[in-house]
Amino acid sequence: MVISMNVNDFYRSLGLSEKTIEIGEKYEKELKERFEKLDKVAEYNQMKVIKAMQDNRLSDRHFNGSTGYGYNDDGRETLEAVYASIFHAEDALVRPQITCGTHALALALSANLRPGDELLSPVGKPYDTLEGVIGITPSKGSLAEYGVSYRQVDLLPGGAFDYDGIRAAINEKTKLVTIQRSKGYQTRPTLSVERIGELISFIKSIKPELTVMVDNCYGEFVETIEPTDVGADMCIGSLIKNPGGGLVATGGYIVGKKECIDNCAYRLTSPGLGKEVGATLGMNQSMFQGLFLAPTVVASAIKGAIFAARIYEDLGYPVIPNGTEERYDIIQAITLGSAEKLIAFCGGIQAAAPVDSYVTPEGWAMPGYNDEVIMAAGAFVQGSSIELSADGPIAPPYAVYFQGGLTWYHAKFGILMSLDKILKL
Ligand SMILES: *Cc1c(COP(=O)(O)O)cnc(C)c1O
């Protein structure tokens, strides 16, 4: 038996053509310096996480889970203290009972708004799932049903903040301002933490007592600072995205001012109970360990996104962000221009997965969407989008959105598999 040490032999045996392998080598070489910069950010964030764990005297007894009411769960309390340290925040709520990012955002909003208050989004339309939460689209249990009104100021063409519009929108009812860091599935640019800081300063100069929250989904550990470092009162995200590091099976987090977090805890559990209850079952260890891995996992995902952007832009496909601009989240969009190519791309991502690699993704009529949607995800955790995943509506302009990759090698392989399938069409 001949044992080859050449990874390209592996790639050939997994079905990649010579041309695809060559393209991969070329762009990986070209991106070496850029990747080194990403590794430096990861190194900084790794130290931030380790220091927070040390400062809070993390110990293996904190990995024990609680059951029932979950009183005196030392692990849960330490996890929340570690999150607060990392985000330089007063307090944190980090729970498996927060079911997803939308739930965490809805919780933060409903906990900190009262009937008669107004919510303001100064960065345009929020993430799709928040439309029902706010009541932009009528929905049972929405903030609108509870007498909370909503105002929105869109970004100016080109993506600048509409400072005049924002000043005019802030009134005596305005109580809470929500800022979405990631573009999500829109075409506006993702906001850097620095820009978020400028916006918060402006808003607080008009009405200092306003509460400002940031939807931090897909942004954690992409930069060396987080929105709470630049004045956000609350910062919110999902544990099956960046901060879970791929290991957390379910959950969400909210970090920020103690008063805001108390409100969230009383809303999540019950008035009077707050943070004191909430069994962690067996989840504490994965929550800590996933957080520990998150900085390097996020760097891997960004490497994959940049690698894909460079390859596809050189092939003539529109990409957002482009291959050279700074990154503030892990999402990459590529406009492929035909249904065939979109299906081939998703097929390649699926074929490169460690889980369910043998299935072929197809479009399906997802509830709430007008067009069929195709999704590729061979993930260890269902729906986890810090794992390599791709999706897009099967309709013009046939854009695919993809993100994640727990390791750079997997992200690279997935992108090369999808490229290979497109080149073979
Ligand atoms: C993913 C995401 C959400 C919602 O998170 P879910 O976990 O899918 O409910 C909200 N905002 C942004 C920007 C996101 O990327």
The ligand as a Tripos MOL2 file, in Angstrom:
@<TRIPOS>MOLECULE
LIG
   15    15     1     0     0
SMALL
NO_CHARGES

@<TRIPOS>ATOM
      1 C1        -29.5260   34.9660   12.6020 C.3       1 LIG1
      2 C2        -29.9170   36.3560   12.8790 C.ar      1 LIG1
      3 C3        -31.0160   36.6840   13.6740 C.ar      1 LIG1
      4 C4        -31.9960   35.6760   14.1940 C.3       1 LIG1
      5 O1        -31.4470   34.5750   14.7190 O.3       1 LIG1
      6 P1        -32.1780   33.1380   14.7100 P.3       1 LIG1
      7 O2        -31.3150   32.4060   15.6340 O.co2     1 LIG1
      8 O3        -32.1720   32.6170   13.3150 O.co2     1 LIG1
      9 O4        -33.5490   33.3330   15.2570 O.co2     1 LIG1
     10 C5        -31.2620   38.0160   13.9250 C.ar      1 LIG1
     11 N1        -30.4890   38.9610   13.3990 N.ar      1 LIG1
     12 C6        -29.4440   38.7030   12.6140 C.ar      1 LIG1
     13 C7        -28.6350   39.8200   12.0390 C.3       1 LIG1
     14 C8        -29.1150   37.3840   12.3270 C.ar      1 LIG1
     15 O5        -28.0790   37.1210   11.5480 O.3       1 LIG1
@<TRIPOS>BOND
     1     1     2 1
     2     2     3 ar
     3     2    14 ar
     4     3     4 1
     5     3    10 ar
     6     4     5 1
     7     5     6 1
     8     6     7 2
     9     6     8 1
    10     6     9 1
    11    10    11 ar
    12    11    12 ar
    13    12    13 1
    14    12    14 ar
    15    14    15 1
@<TRIPOS>SUBSTRUCTURE
     1 LIG1         1 GROUP 0 **** ****
